[in-house]
Amino acid sequence: MSRAVVDLVLLSAAIAVSVPIAVFLLECLASLWPPRSPAPGAAKGGRIAVVIPAHNEEAAIAETIRSIRSQVEPDDSVLVVADNCSDATAERAREAGAEVL
């Protein structure tokens, strides 16, 4: 192999390695950028939505929701997906303070 070919292969390898490194460097620098302030008048919503799938969980759903509510912020959402229930799961979930689908 001639010296020119070896140099070309090494240059290609250096470029191939430097592109992901440059992208990672840009991502790190972008993370230092100050966060944008929310638009004026924007509604402040919760950051977390806990989704609970439930099927005939009438006996335990209220305690589950109370337990989750104690672990999240007051403006976070608790959503119960009552899947084809034949008992009062949806009603107990609403009574405990969850949104129900």
ABEGO torsion letter per residue (X at the ends): XBAAAAAAAAAAAAAAAAAAAAAAAAAAAAAABBBBBBBBGBBBBBABBBBBBBBGAAAAAAAAAAAAAAABBAABBBBBBBBGBABAAAAAAAAAGBBBX
